[in-house]
């Protein structure tokens, strides 16, 4: 048996792609190792959302290139979003790389490995406008051992926000067939997974590209919900204006679909949102979030924000801070603006915010996020909640089981037995910024 090591960077979509590639490789006598120095095949699955991630990927393969001098039979692969973006440039920058595999053609991996073993260098980064469901059903998925299975339902994005590289690395939106998705869900449940997360860059647009059927995310959720067994369903990421009343009602009516929406806002300023090419303003986002809160009891709404977008004024940044507080967001992912090649905003060099100001704003954004998280968690003190246990660990000197509530709150519960994968009922007895403390009932 040969050994493969894959370093995965970035989002859940990349993690899902890695699981698929490991599944394919298992059919060709490769087993996964967590020790890169033991591997016969080294792969990095890259993220291009921020420059730091891209730099980290090239630094990593630079180390691998040094190993190859003493072990020339090692195969090195450069995969993912940076591969899709840079393609042949990667060979020029890193001559020791054997193959470059973009996001559109991961199911070409078996043929690529064969070609490399025959002495070829391969670049497979051709863009496609279709999903690869027919190839997907041929291979098992080597999922990471956990309670949650990530299952892609859409690929790509049509929004072309001025800061975002995704449409250039993942392509235009393509919806996977419902029957393929349902098969993967059933396989995951049969393998013991207790939570299914349906993922996509814009998950609420699912089905828009179907020409011969009227079938959307709400329909898919209903079908998954109808499957037998005790399990949970989540979906991410939502684009604000694509959230329909039918989708919200489906969340309320479906007993397995969790009370959780991840709805990126990116900025609290209508002027900045317009420059970002987002299809809503501050007031519209407020109305959408308010509707979700009114219709879904105990719902958690999380978001994403960028600090220091080109041309952002201090007053506009403050609008973001006030938006987080006024909406009552439960948690937000935050990042300083990072210019990405090919995007519109990358050309606005004259309007870049200086680094000191950008990271000072990010610090204030993070502080506001901490306040929002703590206020959100306080609402659940004294409540009894269902928790799906995800792991067993030593936390601050005590054995604890840690899991999540239906609305995605992390709960630590003192307990000396591993209950990973089980549903338990707990009373919330303490509140911290990032988690809740509970006791088994």
N, C-alpha and C positions, 0 to 999 in steps of 0.2 A: 504494500500500500504506500502511496505517495502522500505527502502532507502539504496542505495549503493553509496559508495565513492571509486573511483579508482585514485590512484596517479600514473601518467605515467611518466616514465623516459626514456631518450634516443631518438632514431631516429624516423623518420616518420613512419617506419614500426610498432613500438610499439604503436604510436598514432592510427594507423589504426586498430591494434589488439584491442585496448581499445574500439574504436567505435563499433567493431563487438561484443565484449563481452557485452557492454551496450545494444546493440540491442537484443541479446539473453535474457538477464536478464529482459528486458521489457516485454517479453512474460510470465514471471513468477512473475508478480506483483511487480517488483522492479522499482523504479524511482531514477534517479541520484540526488545526493545532493552535494553541494560544501562545506558542513560543515561536516568534518569527525566525529565529536562528535555526530552528529545526526544519523549516519549510523547504520544499522543493519548488513550490509555486508561491510567489509573493504578489499580492494585489492590493492596491489602494483604491478605494471607492470614494471619489472626491466630491467636495462641495464648493461651489463658486459664488455663494451668496455674499461672502466678504473676502477681502484680499488676504486676511490673516489665514483663513482656511486653505486658500490656494498656496500660499507660501509654505504652510505646514506640510502640505502634500509633497511639494518638490523637495523640501528638506528631508522628508522621510525616505523618498526613493533615492536621494543622494547617498544616504547611509547604506541602503540596500545595494547600490551600485558598487560601493567599496567592498561589500561582502562578495560580490560576484567576481572580483578579481582573483580571489582564492578558491572560489567555487563556481566556475563558469557555467555549470549545467543548470544553475538556478534560473527559473523563468520569472521575469518581472512584468507585471501588467499594470497599466495606468487606466483607470476606469472612471465612469461617472460624469458629473456635470462639467468639470474642467476639461476632461477628455473630449467631450462633445464640443466644447467651445474652442479648444486649441488644436485638436486633431494632430496633423503632421508636425506642427511646431514642437510637440513634445519630444519627438525623436531628435530634433536639432538641439534641444536643451539638455536632453538626457539620452545619450546614444546607447546606453546599456539597457534601456527599456525594450522589451521584446514585442509587446503588443499594446495598442491603444484601443479602448472599447468605450464608445459613447453610450448615452442613456437609451437610445432608440433600439439598439440591436443586442441586448444582453443575451438573447437566446441564440446568438451566433457563437457564444463562448466555446462550445465543444469543438466546432470546426476550427476556431482560432487556435485552440490548444494543439490540435493535430497539425496545423500548418506550422506553428512555432517549433514543434518537435521535429519537423522536417527541415528546419533551418531557415524558415521565412520570418520576416518582420511584417506584422499585420496592423493596419489601421482600419477599424470598422466604426465609422462615425457618420454614416449616411443617414440623413433625416428621413423619417417615414411619417405618413399621415394616417397610419392604421395601427391598431393594437396588435400584439403578437399572441393573441389568445390560442390560436391553433398550435403554436409551438409550446405554449405554456403548459398545456395539458399533458405533454409528453413526459414532463419531468416532475419529480417530487420537489417539495419545498423543505429545505433543511432549516426549520424555524429555531430561533434561539429559545432555550428552555425557560419559559416564564408562564404567567397566567394569561398574558395578553397576546393575541395574534393580530398583526397589522396586515390588512388586505387592501391593496390598491383597487379602486373602482374607476378612477379617471387618471389619465396621464396628460401632462402638458397644461398650458394656460393660454387664454385668448385675450387677457386684459391689457398687457403691455403697459404696466405702471412704469413711470419714467425712471425709477431707481432699480428695477428688478430684472435680473438676468434669466429668470426661469423660462419665458417663452423662447429664448434663444438656445437654451440647453436642453429643455424638455419638449419643445415643440408646441404645436397647437393642441387644443383639447381633444382627447379621444376617450370615449367611454368604453369600458370593457363590457362584454356581454353578461347579462344577468345570470345565465345558466353557468358560466365559468366562475363568476363570483360565488354563487351559491354552492358550487362544488367545493371551492376552496374553504368556504365557511364550514361546511359539513365535515371536511377532512380535518380542519383545525379542532372542531368540537370533538370529533372521534379520537383525536390525539390527546385530549384532556384539557385543552385551553378553555378558560372560563369567561374570557372577555374578548369580543371581536371589535376591532376598530377599523372602520371603513375609511380609507385615506385617499386624498387627492389634493392637488394644488388649489383647486376650487371645487370642493366636493359637491356643493349645491347645484353645480351646472350639470351633474350627471344626467345623461340621457338626452341632452339638448341636440346632440349630433345624430341621434337615431332617426333615420329617414322613414322607416317603415313601421314605427310603433310610438305610441305616446306612453312612455315609461320613464319615470323620474326617480329621484332619491327617495321620496316618500313611499313609492311603490316598492322599491328595493328593501327599505327598512321594514315594511309590513311583511314581506316574504321571509326575511331573516328572522323577524320576531316570531313568526308562526312555527319555526323549527322547534322540535321538542327539546326539553332539557332546561336546566337552571344555568343561565349565563347572561352576560350583559352585552349591550351593543352601544358603541360610540361612533361618531363620525367627525372628521376634521380634514381640511380647514374650510370654514364658511366665508363666502364673500357677502358683505352686508346686504346688498340689494338683491341678492339671489335667494334670500331666505323668504320662503312663501308661507302664507297662513296654513296651507295644507301640510307643509313640513313641520311647523310648530305643533299643529294639532296631532300629527302622527307621533311626535315625541310624547305628548301628553297621554295619548290613547294606548300606546304600546308599552306593555309592562316591562319589557327587557331593554328598551331604549333609555339611556341615562339622561338625567336632567343636566345637560352640559352642552354649551355652545362655545366654540372658539371663533371669535369674530374680530379679525384684525382691523384696527382703526387707522393706525400708522401716524396720524397727527390729529390734534384737536382743533386745528385751524382750517376753516373752509378754504382760505386762500392757498395754504400749503397743499391741501388735498387736491385742489384743482391743478396745481403744478405737478403733483404726483400722478395725475391722470386717474384718480380714483373716481368712481361713478356715483359719488354721494358727497354731501357736505356735512358739517357738524350737526345741524338740526336733524337731517335725515337719519344719521347714525343714532342719535339720541332716541328718535321715535322707534326705530327698529329694536334697540336694546330694551326700551320701555315695554314694547309689545311682548317681547320674549319673556320678560320678568312677570308681566301681568298674566300671561297664559300658562306659564310653566312654574308650578310651585317649587320652591327651594332651588331654583336653577342657579348654576354657576356660569358666569360669562367671563371668559378670559380674552385677552387681546394682544396685539403687537404694536410697538411704537418705535419710531426712528427719531433720534436726537441729532440736530445739526444738519437737516436737509438743506441743500444749496439755496441760499437766499432767505432762509428762515430768520425772522427778526426775533428779538427778545420777547416782544409782545405776543407774537404767534406761538412761540414756545410755551409761554405761560398758559395760553389757551389749551395746550395739551395737558398740562398739570391739572387745570381746573376740570377738564373733561373727564379725566380718570376719577376724580373725586365725585363729581356730580352724577356721573353714570353709576358709580359704585362698583367699578370693575373689581372682580375677585382676585385677579392676578394678571400680570402682563409680561410678555417677553419684551425686552428692551435691547436696543443696539444703537451705537453711533453710526451715522451714515458712512458707507464705504462705496466709493465710485466703482462701478463695474463696466468693463469694456463692452461696447455695443449699445449700452443703454443711453437714452436721451439725456438724462441728468449728468452723465459722465462728461458731457460736452460743456457743461455750465461752469467751467473752471473759474471764471471771474467771480462767481457767486459762492464758491466754496467757503464754508465756515472754518476758521482757523482751528487747529487741533486742540488748543487749550480751551477755547470756548465750547467746542463740540463735546469734549469729555467732561467739562464742568456741567453742561446741561444733562449729559447722561447720568451723572451722579445725582442730580436733583430729580431726574426721572425715576431713578432707582429708589430714592428716598420716598417719593410719592407712592411708588408701587408697594413698598413695605407698609406704609400707612394703610393703603387700601386692603392689603392682604390681612392685616391684623383686624381691621374693622369687620371684614367679611367673616373671618373665623369666629369672632366674638358672638355672632348671631346663633352659633350652634352650641354654645356652652349649656350643659344640662340636657341636651337632646339625646334621644336614643336613635342610633343610626346603624344601617347595615354596612359592613365593611368586608370587602374581598381582600383576603390576606395575600400579599405579594412576596414577602420574604420574612426570614427569621434572622435576627442579628443582635449583636451586643451594642446597645445605644447608651452612651454615657455611663457605662459600668453595669447596666442591667440588661437581662435578656428581654427582648421585645419582639412581638410580631407587628409588622407594619403593612398597612393596606390602604385602600381608597374607598371612600363612600361612593354612592351612585353619582353624586355631583362633583366628584373628582377631588375631594379633600383628603389629604394624607393624614392618617391616624396611627399613632404609636400606642401600643397596648402592652403593658408588662405581662409576660407569660413565658413559662419555661419549656414549652413544647412547640415544635414547628407545625404550624397549621397552614402553610403555604398552599394556596389554591382552594381554601375553604371559605365559605361565607359565615361570618359571625355577627352577632348583634353586640353593640358596645354603647356605653353611655359616655358622652363627652364630659370629662371632668377638668380639663385644662386647655388653655389656648396659648399658642405661640404664633409668631409671625408667619412661619411657613408650614406649620402642621398643628394638628390637634392631639391632645392626650386623651386616651380612652380607657375604660375598664370593661371587661367582658361582663355581660349580663347573664 
